[in-house]
Amino acid sequence: QVQLVGSGGGLVQAGGSLRLSCEASGRTFSNYKVGWFRQAPGKEREIVAAINWSGSSTYYADSVKGRFTISRDNAKNTMYLQMNSLKPEDTAVYYCAADTARWGNLRTLQYEYEYWGQGTQVTVSS
C-alpha cells in the first residue's frame, strides 16, 4: 500500500509561480513512475506531467511545456511540480499519482496509476 499526500496549492496571480509537493509512504517509492494530473470544474482529469523512477525521463502535456517542471527526490520519498508563468486556465485541483510498474513507458492515463493523493487546489487569478 502506498499513501500519497500532496501539498503546496494556493491562490496566485497570473504570471506567478507555485511548487507542489507530494510525499509518499513506503520504502519502494524509488521504484515507481509518478505523475501529476489536474481536474478543472466540469472537465475530465488530465495528465500534466510524469517522471520515471530515476528522474531520467519526463513527459509534459503540451499545455504546460516550458512552464512546468516535474522532479523527484527518492531519498525524501517526494515528488514535485514547479509551476511557473501560471495562467488562469491552470486553475484546477492537482493530484499526484503513482504507477508501481518500474519499467516501461511513462503513463498518461488515469487508469494506469494505482495510487492517488488527495488533491490540492491551485487557483490562478487574472
N, C-alpha and C positions, 0 to 999 in steps of 0.2 A: 504494500500500500504506500502511495506517495501522497503527501499533502503539500499543496502549493498555497502560499499566502502572498498576494500581490499588495503593493503599496505605491504611493507617490503621486497619485492623481490629484487633481485640483482644478482651480479656475485660473486661466491665464489669458492675457490679451493676444490677439493675432500678432504673429511675428515672434512671440516668446518661446520659451523652452521649458520642458519638464523632463524628468527622468523617472521612469517607472522601475520598480524592483519587484522581484518575485523570489521568495526564499522557499526552498524545497526541503522537506524532511527526508530522511533515509540516506543510506550510505551509497546508493548506486546512482545518484543524480548525475555523476560524471559520465555515465553510460548512455544517457538519454539524449535524443534530439528534443529540442524545446522550441516553442514558438509563442508569438503574441497574436491574438485575434482582437477584433473590436466589433461592437454592435451598436449602431446608432438607432434611435427610435424609429420604429416602422420599417427597419431594414434587417436583412439577414446578417448573421455573424460572418465576418470575412477575415481572411488571413492578412496580417500586417507584415510580419517578418518571422523567419525561422533560422535556427542555427544548429549545426551538428554537434556531436558530443565533445569534439575537441576545439570547436570555435573556428575551424579552418574553412568552413563552408557556410555561406549565408544565402538567404533568399529574402527579397523585398517585393511587396506589391508595388506596381507601377506608381500608384498614387503617393507613395512615401519615399521613393528612391531619391537619394541625395539629401533628404531631410532627417530621416530616422536612422539610428544605428542600433542593432541588436548585439549584445555581448553576453558573456557569462564568466563567472569565476567559480570554477569547480571546487576550489579549496573552501569556498564560503557557501557552497550549495545555492548559489544565487545567480539569477539571470537579470538582465537589464534591457531597457528600451530607452535610449536617449532620443528625445523628440525635439527637433529644432525647427524654426520657421513655421510654427504651428499656424494652422488655418481654421476658420470656423467649421469647415467640413470634416475636421479631425475630431470634432466633438462626438464622444461615444463612451460606452463602458468598455474598458480594455481588460482582456482576460489573458493570463498566461496558461500555457498548456504543455504537457509532457507526452512525448511518444517514446515508449520504453524500448523500441527497436533501435539498437545501437547503430546498425549498418543500414545501408540503403539510401535512397533519395530523401531529401527533405520533404516533409509532408505539408500540404497546403489546404487540406480539407478537414473539417471539424471531426468527422467520424474516425479519422486516422490518429487522433490523440486520445489517450486513455484517461489522463488526469487533468483536472482543471482547477485554477484558482477561483476565488470568489468574485473577482471583477473589481475594478477601480474606475471611478468616474473621471473623465477628462472633459472639461468644458473650455472651449476657446471662444472668447468674445470678440466681436468685430469692432 
